[in-house]
Amino acid sequence: LLADEATSGLDPQATASVLALLKRPRDEYQLAIVLITHEMDAVRTAADAVAEIRDGTIVQYGRIEDLLARPDSLLG
């Protein structure tokens, strides 16, 4: 499932609802979801793994916990 900016412009409550809605098929059907977003709170809440893309190139990829712990990461 591809969700491109699915939470863009939403208030925090609506964002939480959308993320919960996306988690249901992921958990129930083992469905992979690609969530494209600039919202770091959504990334922290919903992602198991993250790819950081700059100028069309993947510059880092890994588990969200690992990337958030790296001080050189834009996610950290």
ABEGO torsion letter per residue (X at the ends): XBBBGAABGBBAAAAAAAAAAAAAAAAAAGBBBBBBBABAAAAAAABABBBBBBGGBBABBEBAAAAAABAABAAX
